[in-house]
Amino acid sequence: MNTELLGIYLNDHLAATTAGTELARRISRTHPELRVLADDIEADRKELLDFMREVGVESRPHKEALGWLSEKAGRLKLNGRVLGRSPLSDVLELEALRVGIEGKTALWRTLRRLGSFDETRLERLANRAAGQAELVDEYRLRLAPRSFDSPHVSGVDVERTFTVASTPEGVTEYLRDFSRAEQWDPGTVSCTRLDDGPVGVGSRWRNVSSFLGRKTELVYELTRDDERGLQFVGRNDTATSTDDISISAGPEPGTTRIAYHAHVEFNGLAKFGAPVAKLALEKLGTDTEKSLVRVLGAVS
């Protein structure tokens, strides 16, 4: 067997699996329920590295770097939105991941034909790839109608997904009262309840925040409170801010996975400041994640 050609072949697939791993991780941040799929794809990359070590093929870091960069470059493509995530991104990313899984299936079949690798292991990997392809197709076809029916909107989106050491019930109870934003939102100066009684859909708060060196006041309302999580919508004359907080069981008992999605829609002349606001909101999103992990508990 020509080991030089085999080395080129395996390194080319390693670059592709590196890009696929990065893409799967990116998708799982938007769709936390696909985190297991991302874990499987990362495990496939490690299996390929094992096969390379078995035949004495060294990985070529520059090719892995190209795979990593190609996934990052793919994010620069405009999918109908200048700022934030387009609904079309779901379909395109899942289609790209599906193509990558097909390439990986071809790799496992080729290695079986060569006869130099463990056939039982390769058969298991091929079967796992078939399951991955089926799952990706299921999600892609489910999301496609919604993606193409999405209304045209502008604005800025910030997303974060992370796990905390509290139960889903405890997290929901804590976040439901938006006045606690003073404890976990670094930008909040004060947050005061405007009505009385138990907190529920329709409850309202006056939130004063410091943003880009200026104080901003919005009136927030709890607009959704169900098994999927919470949604708060804040409004003033210049912007509408929608905070979607998805809450689900974490990977370990007593933990919770939080998927936080903030969308800010600017009005009038404020739209021209959206690019600057995007940078500031990304930093605020990172700081908010750290604060929530601090108050709700870090997973060890």
Backbone hydrogen bonds in HBPLUS format (Angstrom, degrees):
<---DONOR---> <-ACCEPTOR-->    atom                        ^
c    i                          cat <-CA-CA->   ^        H-A-AA   ^      H-
h    n   atom  resd res      DA  || num        DHA   H-A  angle D-A-AA Bond
n    s   type  num  typ     dist DA aas  dist angle  dist       angle   num
A0006-LEU N   A0002-ASN O   3.02 MM   4  6.32 157.9  2.07 149.6 156.8     1
A0007-GLY N   A0003-THR O   2.84 MM   4  5.92 149.8  1.93 138.4 146.0     2
A0008-ILE N   A0004-GLU O   3.09 MM   4  6.43 154.2  2.16 145.0 151.2     3
A0009-TYR N   A0005-LEU O   2.95 MM   4  6.18 164.5  1.97 151.0 155.2     4
A0010-LEU N   A0006-LEU O   2.88 MM   4  6.08 170.3  1.89 155.6 157.6     5
A0011-ASN N   A0007-GLY O   2.98 MM   4  6.01 158.1  2.02 145.1 151.5     6
A0012-ASP N   A0008-ILE O   2.93 MM   4  6.09 149.3  2.02 146.1 154.5     7
A0013-HIS N   A0009-TYR O   3.12 MM   4  6.45 156.1  2.18 147.3 153.3     8
A0014-LEU N   A0010-LEU O   2.84 MM   4  6.09 141.9  1.99 139.8 151.6     9
A0015-ALA N   A0011-ASN O   3.00 MM   4  6.24 152.9  2.08 145.4 150.6    10
A0016-ALA N   A0012-ASP O   3.17 MM   4  6.49 152.9  2.24 140.4 147.7    11
A0017-THR N   A0013-HIS O   2.81 MM   4  6.09 156.7  1.87 150.3 156.5    12
A0018-THR N   A0014-LEU O   2.91 MM   4  6.07 145.2  2.03 143.8 153.2    13
A0019-ALA N   A0015-ALA O   3.10 MM   4  6.39 158.2  2.15 145.7 150.5    14
A0020-GLY N   A0016-ALA O   2.88 MM   4  6.15 153.5  1.95 144.3 152.6    15
A0021-THR N   A0017-THR O   2.84 MM   4  5.98 150.3  1.93 141.8 149.0    16
A0022-GLU N   A0018-THR O   3.10 MM   4  6.36 163.0  2.13 149.0 152.7    17
A0023-LEU N   A0019-ALA O   2.94 MM   4  6.16 158.5  1.99 148.8 155.1    18
A0024-ALA N   A0020-GLY O   2.87 MM   4  6.01 160.3  1.91 147.5 153.0    19
A0025-ARG N   A0021-THR O   3.00 MM   4  6.21 156.4  2.06 147.8 153.9    20
A0026-ARG N   A0022-GLU O   3.00 MM   4  6.25 155.6  2.06 144.9 151.8    21
A0027-ILE N   A0023-LEU O   2.91 MM   4  6.20 161.4  1.94 154.7 159.1    22
A0028-SER N   A0024-ALA O   2.95 MM   4  6.14 154.6  2.02 145.6 152.6    23
A0029-ARG N   A0025-ARG O   3.17 MM   4  6.47 130.4  2.43 140.5 152.0    24
A0029-ARG N   A0026-ARG O   3.18 MM   3  5.35 139.7  2.35  99.2 110.3    25
A0030-THR N   A0027-ILE O   3.05 MM   3  5.40 133.2  2.28 105.0 116.9    26
A0031-HIS N   A0027-ILE O   2.83 MM   4  6.06 153.4  1.90 149.8 158.9    27
A0034-LEU N   A0031-HIS O   2.84 MM   3  5.78 170.2  1.85 134.4 137.5    28
A0035-ARG N   A0032-PRO O   3.02 MM   3  5.37 154.7  2.08 120.6 120.0    29
A0038-ALA N   A0034-LEU O   3.14 MM   4  6.55 156.6  2.20 150.4 156.4    30
A0039-ASP N   A0035-ARG O   2.95 MM   4  6.29 150.5  2.04 147.1 155.5    31
A0040-ASP N   A0036-VAL O   2.94 MM   4  6.24 154.3  2.00 149.3 155.9    32
A0041-ILE N   A0037-LEU O   3.00 MM   4  6.29 158.1  2.04 152.7 158.2    33
A0042-GLU N   A0038-ALA O   3.02 MM   4  6.23 153.2  2.10 145.2 152.3    34
A0043-ALA N   A0039-ASP O   2.94 MM   4  6.19 148.2  2.04 142.8 152.1    35
A0044-ASP N   A0040-ASP O   2.91 MM   4  6.27 144.1  2.04 144.7 154.6    36
A0045-ARG N   A0041-ILE O   3.23 MM   4  6.55 148.2  2.33 140.3 147.4    37
A0046-LYS N   A0042-GLU O   3.25 MM   4  6.65 151.4  2.34 143.8 150.6    38
A0047-GLU N   A0043-ALA O   2.96 MM   4  6.31 146.0  2.08 144.7 154.7    39
A0048-LEU N   A0044-ASP O   3.00 MM   4  6.33 154.7  2.06 149.4 155.3    40
A0049-LEU N   A0045-ARG O   3.08 MM   4  6.44 154.9  2.15 145.6 152.2    41
A0050-ASP N   A0046-LYS O   3.02 MM   4  6.31 145.8  2.14 141.4 150.5    42
A0050-ASP N   A0047-GLU O   3.10 MM   3  5.04 118.8  2.49  92.4 107.6    43
A0051-PHE N   A0047-GLU O   3.05 MM   4  6.44 155.8  2.11 150.9 156.5    44
A0052-MET N   A0048-LEU O   2.98 MM   4  6.29 154.7  2.05 150.0 157.3    45
A0053-ARG N   A0049-LEU O   3.02 MM   4  6.29 153.0  2.09 145.4 151.9    46
A0054-GLU N   A0050-ASP O   3.00 MM   4  6.29 149.4  2.10 147.2 155.9    47
A0055-VAL N   A0051-PHE O   3.36 MM   4  6.72 145.2  2.49 145.8 152.3    48
A0057-VAL N   A0052-MET O   2.78 MM   5  4.89 159.3  1.83 155.3 150.4    49
A0056-GLY N   A0053-ARG O   3.16 MM   3  4.92 161.2  2.20  99.7 105.1    50
A0063-LYS N   A0060-ARG O   2.90 MM   3  5.60 135.5  2.10 120.7 131.8    51
A0064-GLU N   A0060-ARG O   3.26 MM   4  6.67 156.5  2.32 149.4 156.4    52
A0065-ALA N   A0061-PRO O   2.84 MM   4  6.05 156.1  1.89 150.6 157.8    53
A0066-LEU N   A0062-HIS O   3.01 MM   4  6.20 144.3  2.14 133.4 142.6    54
A0067-GLY N   A0063-LYS O   3.02 MM   4  6.34 151.0  2.10 144.8 152.0    55
A0068-TRP N   A0064-GLU O   2.94 MM   4  6.28 158.3  1.99 150.4 156.2    56
A0069-LEU N   A0065-ALA O   2.82 MM   4  6.05 161.7  1.85 150.7 155.8    57
A0070-SER N   A0066-LEU O   2.82 MM   4  5.93 150.1  1.91 144.5 152.7    58
A0071-GLU N   A0067-GLY O   3.28 MM   4  6.54 152.9  2.35 145.0 150.1    59
A0072-LYS N   A0068-TRP O   3.25 MM   4  6.58 158.5  2.30 144.4 150.2    60
A0073-ALA N   A0069-LEU O   2.77 MM   4  5.98 157.0  1.82 153.8 160.5    61
A0074-GLY N   A0070-SER O   3.05 MM   4  6.20 142.7  2.19 137.2 146.3    62
A0075-ARG N   A0072-LYS O   3.11 MM   3  5.47 146.5  2.23 105.0 114.3    63
A0076-LEU N   A0073-ALA O   2.99 MM   3  5.51 155.7  2.05 113.7 121.1    64
A0077-LYS N   A0074-GLY O   3.39 MM   3  5.80 161.8  2.43 107.7 112.6    65
A0089-SER N   A0086-SER O   2.96 MM   3  5.29 150.4  2.05 108.7 117.5    66
A0092-LEU N   A0088-LEU O   3.12 MM   4  6.41 173.3  2.13 162.2 163.2    67
A0093-GLU N   A0089-SER O   2.86 MM   4  5.80 165.4  1.88 151.9 156.5    68
A0094-LEU N   A0090-ASP O   3.06 MM   4  6.10 160.5  2.10 144.6 150.3    69
A0095-GLU N   A0091-VAL O   2.93 MM   4  6.10 151.0  2.02 147.3 155.8    70
A0096-ALA N   A0092-LEU O   2.95 MM   4  6.16 156.4  2.00 145.8 152.1    71
A0097-LEU N   A0093-GLU O   2.92 MM   4  6.16 154.5  1.99 145.2 152.5    72
A0098-ARG N   A0094-LEU O   2.88 MM   4  6.05 148.3  1.98 139.7 148.6    73
A0099-VAL N   A0095-GLU O   3.01 MM   4  6.32 154.6  2.07 148.8 154.3    74
A0100-GLY N   A0096-ALA O   3.06 MM   4  6.34 156.2  2.12 144.9 151.5    75
A0101-ILE N   A0097-LEU O   2.95 MM   4  6.26 151.1  2.04 148.1 155.5    76
A0102-GLU N   A0098-ARG O   3.07 MM   4  6.34 152.4  2.15 145.0 152.3    77
A0103-GLY N   A0099-VAL O   3.02 MM   4  6.37 152.8  2.10 148.5 155.7    78
A0104-LYS N   A0100-GLY O   2.97 MM   4  6.26 149.9  2.07 144.0 152.5    79
A0105-THR N   A0101-ILE O   2.91 MM   4  6.19 150.7  2.00 147.4 155.1    80
A0106-ALA N   A0102-GLU O   3.06 MM   4  6.37 154.0  2.13 144.9 151.4    81
A0107-LEU N   A0103-GLY O   3.04 MM   4  6.35 145.7  2.16 140.3 149.9    82
A0108-TRP N   A0104-LYS O   3.07 MM   4  6.46 161.4  2.10 154.5 156.6    83
A0109-ARG N   A0105-THR O   3.09 MM   4  6.35 158.8  2.14 149.0 154.9    84
A0110-THR N   A0106-ALA O   2.93 MM   4  6.12 152.4  2.01 146.2 153.9    85
A0111-LEU N   A0107-LEU O   2.97 MM   4  6.26 162.3  2.00 157.8 161.8    86
A0112-ARG N   A0108-TRP O   3.08 MM   4  6.30 146.3  2.19 141.2 150.1    87
A0113-ARG N   A0109-ARG O   3.15 MM   4  6.43 153.4  2.23 143.7 150.0    88
A0114-LEU N   A0110-THR O   3.14 MM   4  6.48 139.9  2.30 144.3 155.3    89
A0115-GLY N   A0112-ARG O   3.20 MM   3  5.51 140.9  2.37 104.0 113.9    90
A0122-LEU N   A0118-ASP O   3.08 MM   4  6.34 156.6  2.13 147.2 154.1    91
A0123-GLU N   A0119-GLU O   2.83 MM   4  6.01 150.5  1.92 148.2 156.0    92
A0124-ARG N   A0120-THR O   3.05 MM   4  6.29 155.2  2.11 143.9 150.2    93
A0125-LEU N   A0121-ARG O   3.03 MM   4  6.33 154.9  2.09 146.1 152.8    94
A0126-ALA N   A0122-LEU O   2.90 MM   4  6.11 153.3  1.97 144.9 152.2    95
A0127-ASN N   A0123-GLU O   2.97 MM   4  6.19 155.8  2.03 147.3 153.5    96
A0128-ARG N   A0124-ARG O   2.94 MM   4  6.20 150.4  2.03 143.9 152.6    97
A0129-ALA N   A0125-LEU O   2.91 MM   4  6.15 153.4  1.98 145.9 152.9    98
A0130-ALA N   A0126-ALA O   3.04 MM   4  6.32 148.3  2.15 141.8 150.1    99
A0131-GLY N   A0127-ASN O   3.09 MM   4  6.43 152.3  2.17 144.2 150.9   100
A0132-GLN N   A0128-ARG O   2.92 MM   4  6.25 151.5  2.00 147.4 155.8   101
A0133-ALA N   A0129-ALA O   2.89 MM   4  6.14 160.6  1.93 151.4 155.9   102
A0134-GLU N   A0130-ALA O   3.05 MM   4  6.27 154.7  2.12 144.3 150.9   103
A0135-LEU N   A0131-GLY O   3.03 MM   4  6.26 158.8  2.08 147.1 152.4   104
A0136-VAL N   A0132-GLN O   2.94 MM   4  6.18 166.6  1.96 156.7 160.0   105
A0137-ASP N   A0133-ALA O   2.97 MM   4  6.11 160.8  2.01 147.1 152.6   106
A0138-GLU N   A0134-GLU O   2.99 MM   4  6.17 154.5  2.06 144.0 151.2   107
A0139-TYR N   A0135-LEU O   3.08 MM   4  6.40 162.3  2.11 154.2 157.3   108
A0140-ARG N   A0136-VAL O   2.84 MM   4  5.96 165.7  1.86 153.7 158.6   109
A0141-LEU N   A0137-ASP O   2.95 MM   4  6.00 171.2  1.96 152.2 154.3   110
A0142-ARG N   A0138-GLU O   3.11 MM   4  6.16 141.9  2.26 136.3 146.9   111
A0143-LEU N   A0139-TYR O   2.91 MM   4  6.07 153.4  1.98 153.1 159.2   112
A0144-ALA N   A0140-ARG O   2.99 MM   4  6.01 140.6  2.15 146.2 156.2   113
A0147-SER N   A0143-LEU O   2.90 MM   4  6.07 154.4  1.97 158.6 167.1   114
A0148-PHE N   A0144-ALA O   3.11 MM   4  6.35 163.6  2.14 162.4 164.2   115
A0149-ASP N   A0145-PRO O   3.05 MM   4  6.13 131.2  2.30 140.2 153.1   116
A0150-SER N   A0147-SER O   3.40 MM   3  5.41 161.7  2.44 100.1 105.2   117
A0156-VAL N   A0264-VAL O   2.90 MM 108  5.21 157.0  1.95 144.3 151.3   118
A0264-VAL N   A0156-VAL O   2.84 MM 108  5.21 161.3  1.87 152.4 158.6   119
A0158-VAL N   A0262-ALA O   2.87 MM 104  5.17 150.6  1.96 150.0 157.5   120
A0262-ALA N   A0158-VAL O   2.81 MM 104  5.17 167.4  1.83 160.1 163.2   121
A0160-ARG N   A0260-TYR O   2.86 MM 100  5.14 152.0  1.94 147.5 155.0   122
A0260-TYR N   A0160-ARG O   2.67 MM 100  5.14 163.4  1.69 170.9 171.3   123
A0162-PHE N   A0258-ILE O   2.97 MM  96  5.49 155.5  2.03 150.4 157.6   124
A0258-ILE N   A0162-PHE O   2.76 MM  96  5.49 167.1  1.78 172.9 176.2   125
A0164-VAL N   A0256-THR O   2.87 MM  92  5.39 155.7  1.93 151.2 158.3   126
A0256-THR N   A0164-VAL O   2.98 MM  92  5.39 155.7  2.04 148.3 154.6   127
A0165-ALA N   A0297-GLY O   2.74 MM 132  4.64 164.5  1.76 122.9 127.9   128
A0171-VAL N   A0167-THR O   2.92 MM   4  6.20 159.3  1.96 157.7 163.6   129
A0172-THR N   A0168-PRO O   2.94 MM   4  6.08 165.2  1.96 149.0 153.0   130
A0173-GLU N   A0169-GLU O   3.00 MM   4  6.14 163.5  2.03 146.1 150.9   131
A0174-TYR N   A0170-GLY O   2.99 MM   4  6.12 154.9  2.05 143.7 150.5   132
A0175-LEU N   A0171-VAL O   2.93 MM   4  6.10 172.9  1.93 158.4 159.9   133
A0176-ARG N   A0172-THR O   2.90 MM   4  5.77 139.6  2.07 145.7 155.4   134
A0180-ARG N   A0177-ASP O   3.04 MM   3  6.02 169.0  2.05 127.2 130.6   135
A0181-ALA N   A0178-PHE O   2.91 MM   3  5.49 161.0  1.95 118.3 121.8   136
A0183-GLN N   A0180-ARG O   2.76 MM   3  5.41 153.3  1.83 118.3 126.3   137
A0185-ASP N   A0181-ALA O   2.77 MM   4  5.09 158.8  1.82 144.5 147.0   138
A0188-THR N   A0185-ASP O   3.07 MM   3  5.52 154.0  2.14 116.0 123.4   139
A0210-SER N   A0187-GLY O   2.81 MM  23  5.33 157.7  1.86 155.7 160.5   140
A0189-VAL N   A0208-VAL O   2.66 MM  19  5.45 161.5  1.69 150.7 156.7   141
A0190-SER N   A0208-VAL O   3.18 MM  18  5.23 156.5  2.24 138.1 142.5   142
A0208-VAL N   A0190-SER O   2.83 MM  18  5.23 170.0  1.84 154.5 157.8   143
A0192-THR N   A0206-ARG O   2.94 MM  14  5.22 158.9  1.99 141.8 144.9   144
A0206-ARG N   A0192-THR O   2.79 MM  14  5.22 158.9  1.83 151.7 154.7   145
A0194-LEU N   A0204-ARG O   2.90 MM  10  5.52 173.2  1.90 142.9 141.4   146
A0203-SER N   A0200-GLY O   2.90 MM   3  5.62 161.8  1.93 148.9 149.9   147
A0202-GLY N   A0222-LEU O   2.80 MM  20  5.44 160.0  1.84 152.6 158.8   148
A0222-LEU N   A0203-SER O   2.95 MM  19  5.56 157.2  2.00 155.8 163.2   149
A0205-TRP N   A0220-TYR O   2.86 MM  15  5.15 151.3  1.94 141.8 149.1   150
A0220-TYR N   A0205-TRP O   2.78 MM  15  5.15 150.7  1.87 154.5 160.1   151
A0207-ASN N   A0218-LEU O   2.84 MM  11  5.36 173.4  1.85 175.1 172.8   152
A0218-LEU N   A0207-ASN O   2.93 MM  11  5.36 160.0  1.97 154.1 159.7   153
A0209-SER N   A0216-THR O   2.77 MM   7  5.18 168.7  1.78 156.3 159.1   154
A0216-THR N   A0209-SER O   2.67 MM   7  5.18 159.3  1.72 152.6 159.9   155
A0211-PHE N   A0214-ARG O   2.73 MM   3  5.35 167.5  1.75 161.8 159.7   156
A0214-ARG N   A0211-PHE O   3.06 MM   3  5.35 161.7  2.10 110.3 116.2   157
A0219-VAL N   A0235-ARG O   3.15 MM  16  5.51 164.9  2.18 143.8 143.0   158
A0235-ARG N   A0219-VAL O   3.09 MM  16  5.51 150.2  2.18 127.3 132.5   159
A0221-GLU N   A0233-VAL O   2.84 MM  12  5.36 142.1  1.98 131.9 143.0   160
A0233-VAL N   A0221-GLU O   2.96 MM  12  5.36 158.9  2.01 147.7 153.0   161
A0223-THR N   A0231-GLN O   2.85 MM   8  5.57 150.6  1.94 148.0 156.8   162
A0231-GLN N   A0224-ARG O   2.99 MM   7  4.86 141.9  2.13 138.8 134.2   163
A0226-ASP N   A0229-GLY O   3.12 MM   3  5.52 161.7  2.15 158.2 161.2   164
A0229-GLY N   A0226-ASP O   3.06 MM   3  5.52 141.5  2.22 111.6 121.7   165
A0247-ILE N   A0228-ARG O   3.09 MM  19  6.13 156.7  2.14 135.6 142.5   166
A0230-LEU N   A0245-ILE O   2.93 MM  15  5.18 153.7  2.00 146.8 150.3   167
A0245-ILE N   A0230-LEU O   2.82 MM  15  5.18 173.5  1.82 164.6 162.9   168
A0232-PHE N   A0243-ASP O   2.95 MM  11  5.14 156.6  2.00 141.7 148.3   169
A0243-ASP N   A0232-PHE O   2.77 MM  11  5.14 170.8  1.78 162.6 165.4   170
A0234-GLY N   A0241-SER O   2.70 MM   7  4.95 164.7  1.72 151.3 156.1   171
A0241-SER N   A0234-GLY O   2.75 MM   7  4.95 160.0  1.78 147.1 153.7   172
A0236-ASN N   A0239-ALA O   3.07 MM   3  5.68 147.7  2.18 166.0 170.1   173
A0267-ASN N   A0238-THR O   2.75 MM  29  4.91 157.6  1.80 142.1 138.6   174
A0240-THR N   A0265-GLU O   2.83 MM  25  5.13 148.4  1.92 143.5 154.0   175
A0265-GLU N   A0240-THR O   2.82 MM  25  5.13 169.8  1.83 153.9 155.6   176
A0242-THR N   A0263-HIS O   2.80 MM  21  5.17 168.9  1.81 154.4 158.0   177
A0263-HIS N   A0242-THR O   2.87 MM  21  5.17 159.8  1.91 147.3 154.2   178
A0244-ASP N   A0261-HIS O   2.82 MM  17  5.11 172.7  1.83 159.4 157.5   179
A0261-HIS N   A0244-ASP O   2.87 MM  17  5.11 165.3  1.89 158.9 162.0   180
A0246-SER N   A0259-ALA O   2.88 MM  13  4.96 164.5  1.90 152.7 149.5   181
A0259-ALA N   A0246-SER O   2.97 MM  13  4.96 163.3  2.00 140.7 146.0   182
A0248-SER N   A0257-ARG O   3.10 MM   9  5.34 156.6  2.16 149.9 156.4   183
A0257-ARG N   A0248-SER O   2.80 MM   9  5.34 159.3  1.85 149.7 155.9   184
A0250-GLY N   A0255-THR O   2.87 MM   5  4.68 159.2  1.92 121.1 114.2   185
A0255-THR N   A0252-GLU O   3.12 MM   3  5.65 139.4  2.29 145.6 142.2   186
A0270-ALA N   A0267-ASN O   3.12 MM   3  5.64 136.2  2.32 144.7 141.4   187
A0271-LYS N   A0268-GLY O   3.19 MM   3  6.07 168.8  2.21 122.3 125.3   188
A0272-PHE N   A0269-LEU O   3.13 MM   3  5.90 154.5  2.20 120.1 125.0   189
A0273-GLY N   A0270-ALA O   3.04 MM   3  5.51 152.5  2.12 111.2 119.4   190
A0274-ALA N   A0271-LYS O   3.12 MM   3  5.35 165.2  2.14 113.7 115.4   191
A0277-ALA N   A0273-GLY O   2.97 MM   4  6.15 160.4  2.01 154.4 160.9   192
A0278-LYS N   A0274-ALA O   2.81 MM   4  5.99 148.7  1.91 154.9 162.9   193
A0280-ALA N   A0276-VAL O   3.17 MM   4  6.52 163.7  2.20 151.9 156.2   194
A0281-LEU N   A0277-ALA O   2.78 MM   4  5.93 157.3  1.83 154.5 161.1   195
A0282-GLU N   A0278-LYS O   2.96 MM   4  6.14 148.3  2.06 147.1 155.0   196
A0283-LYS N   A0279-LEU O   3.28 MM   4  6.60 160.6  2.32 146.2 150.1   197
A0284-LEU N   A0280-ALA O   2.96 MM   4  6.20 156.9  2.01 143.7 151.0   198
A0285-GLY N   A0281-LEU O   2.73 MM   4  5.89 147.3  1.84 143.3 152.2   199
A0286-THR N   A0282-GLU O   3.10 MM   4  6.42 153.5  2.17 145.7 151.4   200
A0287-ASP N   A0283-LYS O   2.96 MM   4  6.27 161.0  1.99 152.5 157.8   201
A0288-THR N   A0284-LEU O   2.80 MM   4  5.95 150.9  1.88 146.8 155.2   202
A0289-GLU N   A0285-GLY O   3.02 MM   4  6.23 157.0  2.07 144.7 150.3   203
A0290-LYS N   A0286-THR O   3.17 MM   4  6.46 161.6  2.20 147.1 151.3   204
A0291-SER N   A0287-ASP O   2.99 MM   4  6.25 153.1  2.07 144.1 151.7   205
A0292-LEU N   A0288-THR O   2.90 MM   4  6.15 160.9  1.94 156.1 160.6   206
A0293-VAL N   A0289-GLU O   3.00 MM   4  6.22 160.9  2.03 153.1 158.2   207
A0294-ARG N   A0290-LYS O   3.00 MM   4  6.18 147.7  2.10 140.1 149.3   208
A0295-VAL N   A0291-SER O   2.97 MM   4  6.28 161.7  2.00 154.7 157.6   209
A0296-LEU N   A0292-LEU O   2.86 MM   4  5.78 154.4  1.93 148.8 156.0   210
A0297-GLY N   A0293-VAL O   2.84 MM   4  5.27 128.8  2.10 129.9 139.1   211
